[in-house]
Amino acid sequence: MAKRVTVPARAGSNEPPRIIVKKIVGDDHGGHHGGAWKVAYADFVTAMMAFFLLMWLLGATTEKQRKSIADYFTPTLVEYRQNSAGSNGLLGGSSLTDKDNYPFKASQTGTRAMTIPVGAEGGPQVGSGPEGSLKTPAGNKLRAEDMQNFSRVRLQLSRQLATNQALKKLANHVRFTPTRDGLRIDLVDDADYSMFALGTTALNPDAAGLIDTVAKAVSSMPNQISIRGHTDSLGYGDPRTMNNWMLSSGRAEATRRKLAMGGIVERRFERIEGVADRDPYIEKNPADPRNRRVSITLMYRGFRDFTG
């Protein structure tokens, strides 16, 4: 844009008037300012599409499907398993490796290794056992036999608890739980009854008879046995002389001795341990008397059992 300005000559001068042409370059605010706005607009549209897609997924899928989608996009799946952070993360939700979270809880059924399935059907019980035992026909056969034997033992003990007058009152104190390791038999206390004398490792007569019945039911089986003692969170006056660690370990050992007296040979005991109150049965109330229990696990047979 140009503007002509005429400057008149000075008075009394013979000089002609001067003409000044002023060029004005306008600031065109209606321009596009380059292409930066296009990038910003594209980012905004992409974000809105992602947002509406997320809203649609939340409304059109089930909880199980949403969990599968979340697991698919988990970038550190293996690291979660190694660090046992799968189910107790930032928001405390579930992940694909929640069964590998330690210390394990009483309600879970065991750990699940991340392995390649034996067959195309897959499933949480398929994978490799100790030294690859479950990848062999012999390993699969042993697993099937063990499951049948566990079912038989469970049925046998349930019938005895229902028909034997001496054991009938303890039926509510016995829990059977299939786990990754085998069949777990929990002998659980409550507010009205304790398997052991208060604060000691001495078995009550009824509890001793119950453990003797368990020993007779499993004495002919080849499976290894694991025993774990548990307590509630109530403490002691002087933890140096007695504490829950000592009590839980002592009760596990007392149970082992009673099973041995009932006919279980020494070599069948795989693991005897006490975990104090670290694995509560009632998680919301660690002081609940039902947290006092002894867990007897009939373990699946592994590779060494069929290789001699």
Wavefront OBJ file of the C-alpha trace (Angstrom):
o trace
v 0.000 0.000 0.000
v 1.435 3.442 -1.041
v 0.485 6.939 0.200
v 1.477 10.167 -1.610
v 2.225 13.194 0.560
v 2.932 16.644 -1.009
v 5.301 18.895 0.919
v 4.933 22.549 -0.167
v 8.057 24.662 -0.884
v 9.315 27.164 1.629
v 7.910 30.673 1.378
v 9.890 32.904 -0.954
v 11.617 29.920 -2.516
v 11.481 29.105 -6.176
v 11.735 25.362 -5.458
v 8.826 23.241 -6.645
v 6.814 21.302 -4.012
v 8.220 17.906 -3.066
v 6.157 14.735 -3.368
v 6.874 11.969 -0.841
v 5.571 8.485 -1.552
v 5.124 6.477 1.681
v 4.793 2.685 1.295
v 2.917 0.974 4.129
v 3.299 -2.776 4.550
v 0.127 -3.925 6.316
v 0.095 -6.599 9.154
v -2.352 -9.075 7.659
v -3.896 -10.666 10.755
v -6.141 -12.749 8.576
v -3.241 -14.869 7.307
v -2.572 -18.475 8.336
v 0.736 -17.817 10.118
v 2.285 -20.827 8.396
v 1.245 -24.463 9.077
v 1.773 -24.735 12.869
v -1.959 -24.489 13.582
v -2.569 -27.552 11.433
v -0.333 -29.697 13.637
v -2.033 -28.466 16.793
v -5.476 -29.061 15.289
v -4.503 -32.568 14.169
v -3.260 -33.370 17.689
v -6.531 -32.116 19.151
v -8.633 -34.198 16.740
v -6.512 -37.295 17.441
v -6.901 -36.804 21.187
v -10.669 -36.427 20.836
v -10.880 -39.588 18.720
v -8.886 -41.501 21.329
v -11.120 -40.139 24.094
v -14.351 -41.138 22.369
v -12.881 -44.541 21.511
v -12.044 -45.042 25.198
v -15.574 -44.033 26.211
v -17.012 -46.468 23.691
v -14.800 -49.304 24.934
v -15.824 -48.680 28.537
v -19.479 -48.830 27.595
v -19.419 -51.680 25.081
v -17.162 -54.230 26.831
v -17.403 -56.419 29.902
v -15.050 -56.212 32.881
v -13.222 -59.333 31.711
v -12.773 -57.893 28.215
v -11.471 -54.607 29.611
v -8.956 -56.498 31.727
v -7.747 -58.386 28.648
v -7.336 -55.135 26.720
v -5.387 -53.577 29.590
v -3.131 -56.624 29.834
v -2.445 -56.481 26.097
v -1.058 -52.955 26.404
v 0.993 -53.678 29.549
v 4.544 -52.702 28.539
v 6.392 -54.250 31.491
v 4.648 -57.605 31.888
v 7.793 -59.625 32.576
v 9.129 -56.999 34.974
v 5.837 -57.121 36.894
v 6.219 -60.863 37.329
v 9.838 -60.595 38.439
v 9.111 -57.864 40.968
v 5.795 -59.361 42.081
v 4.049 -56.064 41.430
v 1.249 -57.329 39.256
v -1.769 -56.892 41.495
v -0.643 -54.361 44.083
v 0.366 -51.566 41.740
v -0.489 -47.882 41.766
v -4.267 -48.349 41.715
v -4.318 -51.825 43.276
v -6.046 -53.440 40.289
v -5.583 -56.867 38.741
v -3.148 -57.789 36.037
v -2.201 -60.881 34.090
v 0.317 -61.817 36.782
v -1.771 -61.213 39.886
v -1.303 -64.833 41.025
v 2.428 -64.271 41.092
v 2.144 -61.556 43.687
v 4.045 -62.358 46.902
v 3.579 -62.794 49.759
v 0.651 -64.849 48.536
v -2.759 -64.588 50.159
v -4.836 -67.346 51.689
v -7.552 -66.899 49.071
v -5.358 -67.434 46.027
v -4.738 -70.870 44.569
v -0.994 -70.618 44.009
v 1.442 -69.234 41.504
v 1.176 -69.371 37.730
v 4.388 -69.548 35.717
v 4.552 -67.760 32.377
v 5.273 -70.711 30.117
v 4.411 -71.956 26.651
v 1.359 -74.259 26.783
v 1.840 -77.928 26.031
v -1.142 -78.046 23.691
v -3.175 -75.533 21.752
v -5.904 -75.440 24.397
v -3.712 -73.606 26.940
v -5.161 -72.820 30.355
v -3.721 -71.756 33.740
v -2.808 -75.325 34.700
v -0.746 -75.973 31.577
v 2.976 -75.321 31.441
v 6.241 -76.740 32.628
v 6.773 -78.148 36.099
v 10.076 -78.885 37.854
v 12.693 -79.731 35.236
v 10.000 -79.807 32.540
v 7.948 -82.582 34.143
v 4.586 -81.441 32.772
v 5.883 -81.384 29.200
v 6.226 -85.158 29.133
v 3.492 -87.787 28.765
v 4.537 -89.246 32.097
v 4.146 -85.847 33.770
v 0.638 -85.389 32.365
v -0.330 -88.873 33.474
v 0.943 -88.267 36.999
v -0.991 -85.004 37.206
v -4.215 -86.740 36.180
v -3.634 -89.528 38.714
v -2.896 -87.032 41.472
v -6.078 -85.089 40.767
v -8.108 -88.287 40.993
v -6.399 -89.262 44.242
v -6.954 -85.814 45.708
v -10.659 -86.012 44.877
v -10.852 -89.412 46.510
v -9.100 -88.206 49.676
v -11.327 -85.154 49.875
v -14.465 -87.277 49.521
v -13.202 -89.808 52.079
v -12.374 -87.164 54.688
v -15.652 -85.318 54.091
v -17.607 -88.526 54.700
v -15.700 -89.286 57.883
v -16.272 -85.771 59.180
v -19.991 -86.137 58.481
v -20.447 -89.608 60.022
v -17.879 -89.844 62.838
v -19.399 -88.387 66.002
v -16.000 -87.496 67.439
v -15.021 -85.560 64.303
v -18.401 -84.217 63.267
v -18.086 -81.082 65.400
v -14.829 -80.215 63.602
v -16.303 -80.381 60.094
v -16.633 -76.579 59.900
v -12.967 -76.215 60.797
v -11.691 -78.158 57.771
v -11.340 -76.456 54.370
v -10.229 -78.090 51.100
v -8.627 -75.850 48.472
v -7.150 -77.027 45.124
v -3.968 -75.050 44.462
v -1.208 -74.903 41.880
v 0.957 -77.018 44.201
v -1.682 -79.616 45.049
v -4.587 -80.083 47.461
v -4.429 -77.857 50.538
v -6.239 -78.968 53.702
v -6.682 -76.081 56.157
v -7.443 -76.772 59.819
v -8.947 -73.452 60.918
v -9.703 -72.068 64.391
v -12.571 -69.799 65.296
v -13.742 -67.803 68.299
v -15.201 -70.901 69.980
v -12.549 -73.513 69.306
v -8.789 -73.759 68.882
v -6.845 -76.721 67.485
v -4.034 -75.961 69.942
v -4.030 -74.920 73.569
v -3.878 -71.133 73.795
v -0.386 -69.813 73.088
v 1.169 -73.296 72.922
v 2.025 -76.035 70.409
v 0.003 -78.674 72.291
v -2.735 -80.235 70.154
v -6.180 -80.591 71.657
v -7.434 -84.235 71.739
v -10.083 -83.636 69.049
v -7.576 -81.914 66.765
v -5.069 -84.720 67.317
v -7.733 -87.242 66.279
v -8.518 -85.179 63.177
v -4.857 -85.063 62.097
v -4.568 -88.793 62.732
v -7.557 -89.330 60.425
v -5.870 -87.212 57.733
v -2.673 -89.251 58.136
v -4.490 -92.536 57.613
v -6.258 -91.176 54.521
v -3.026 -90.088 52.812
v -0.509 -92.588 54.216
v -0.645 -94.817 51.143
v -0.166 -91.946 48.693
v 3.288 -91.190 47.201
v 2.843 -87.395 47.212
v 5.116 -85.079 49.147
v 3.559 -83.077 51.987
v 4.032 -79.410 52.871
v 2.911 -78.011 56.254
v 2.538 -74.322 57.059
v 1.580 -72.818 60.412
v -0.325 -69.536 60.794
v -1.288 -67.300 63.713
v -3.378 -64.197 64.264
v -1.763 -60.814 64.880
v -2.127 -60.780 68.664
v 1.286 -60.281 70.251
v 3.026 -61.394 73.411
v 4.269 -59.505 76.434
v 7.891 -60.451 75.827
v 8.455 -61.341 72.134
v 11.969 -62.550 72.975
v 10.627 -65.584 74.822
v 7.621 -66.311 72.578
v 6.291 -64.699 69.418
v 4.054 -65.578 66.476
v 6.983 -66.760 64.363
v 7.991 -69.289 66.970
v 4.386 -70.313 67.614
v 3.479 -70.845 63.939
v 6.665 -72.832 63.291
v 6.150 -74.909 66.406
v 2.560 -75.745 65.479
v 3.648 -76.766 61.983
v 6.243 -79.077 63.528
v 3.699 -80.470 66.015
v 1.417 -81.281 63.084
v 4.291 -83.005 61.275
v 5.025 -85.152 64.323
v 1.380 -86.170 64.606
v 1.231 -87.077 60.908
v 4.428 -89.109 61.304
v 2.880 -90.962 64.230
v -0.094 -91.686 61.984
v 2.038 -93.475 59.393
v 3.552 -90.767 57.163
v 7.192 -91.635 56.455
v 9.827 -88.951 57.010
v 10.956 -88.620 53.394
v 7.488 -87.447 52.337
v 7.736 -84.168 54.236
v 8.863 -81.592 51.689
v 8.569 -78.332 53.631
v 7.692 -77.371 57.218
v 7.355 -73.646 57.881
v 5.670 -70.992 59.977
v 4.638 -67.594 58.613
v 3.203 -66.015 61.795
v 0.442 -63.522 60.866
v 1.880 -62.599 57.466
v -0.723 -64.577 55.494
v -4.093 -63.825 57.148
v -7.142 -65.845 56.175
v -9.318 -62.836 57.040
v -7.339 -60.021 55.448
v -9.467 -57.173 56.807
v -8.981 -58.296 60.405
v -5.533 -59.799 61.142
v -6.594 -60.378 64.779
v -9.521 -62.610 63.765
v -9.146 -66.069 65.392
v -9.834 -67.745 62.045
v -6.376 -66.614 60.963
v -4.991 -69.257 63.334
v -4.680 -72.378 61.224
v -2.420 -75.133 59.933
v -2.263 -75.839 56.194
v -1.416 -79.378 55.041
v -0.755 -79.534 51.293
v -0.632 -82.771 49.300
v 1.758 -81.763 46.521
v 1.655 -82.844 42.902
v 4.374 -85.273 41.960
v 7.257 -83.826 39.941
v 9.916 -84.946 37.547
v 12.074 -86.747 40.090
v 9.230 -89.028 41.122
v 8.985 -90.817 37.776
v 12.636 -90.755 36.767
v 13.720 -92.910 39.684
l 1 2 3 4 5 6 7 8 9 10 11 12 13 14 15 16 17 18 19 20 21 22 23 24 25 26 27 28 29 30 31 32 33 34 35 36 37 38 39 40 41 42 43 44 45 46 47 48 49 50 51 52 53 54 55 56 57 58 59 60 61 62 63 64 65 66 67 68 69 70 71 72 73 74 75 76 77 78 79 80 81 82 83 84 85 86 87 88 89 90 91 92 93 94 95 96 97 98 99 100 101 102 103 104 105 106 107 108 109 110 111 112 113 114 115 116 117 118 119 120 121 122 123 124 125 126 127 128 129 130 131 132 133 134 135 136 137 138 139 140 141 142 143 144 145 146 147 148 149 150 151 152 153 154 155 156 157 158 159 160 161 162 163 164 165 166 167 168 169 170 171 172 173 174 175 176 177 178 179 180 181 182 183 184 185 186 187 188 189 190 191 192 193 194 195 196 197 198 199 200 201 202 203 204 205 206 207 208 209 210 211 212 213 214 215 216 217 218 219 220 221 222 223 224 225 226 227 228 229 230 231 232 233 234 235 236 237 238 239 240 241 242 243 244 245 246 247 248 249 250 251 252 253 254 255 256 257 258 259 260 261 262 263 264 265 266 267 268 269 270 271 272 273 274 275 276 277 278 279 280 281 282 283 284 285 286 287 288 289 290 291 292 293 294 295 296 297 298 299 300 301 302 303 304 305 306 307 308
